[in-house]
């Protein structure tokens, strides 16, 4: 039953995104995926299972995680003029992965 609920929620988000993309305010479709669904779950789990200091560390790391997302968006913005959409998305995803890897590597070095 839990899996059905999650799949239904995922499908609902896709329907909302598709509907928003067809409106005159289509750009709002870029905001919907940023609703902190997984962050809420992660913060609840860390907050219940670890110390407040650990939760605060998780929150600060989450703030820094905006950098890889920005790298993804900036890369996609540049690439959509140069390649097909699918290729642009793939390049932007790789750029996100590289930025996220760098972020984690730097974080580990500074916080261990």
Secondary structure, DSSP 8 states (H G I E B T S, - for coil): -HHHHHHHHHHHHHHHHHHHHTSTTGGGHHHHTTS-HHHHHHHHHHHHHS-HHHHHHHHHHHHHTHHHHHHHHHHHHHHTTTS-HHHHHHHHHHHHHHHHHHHHHHHHHH--
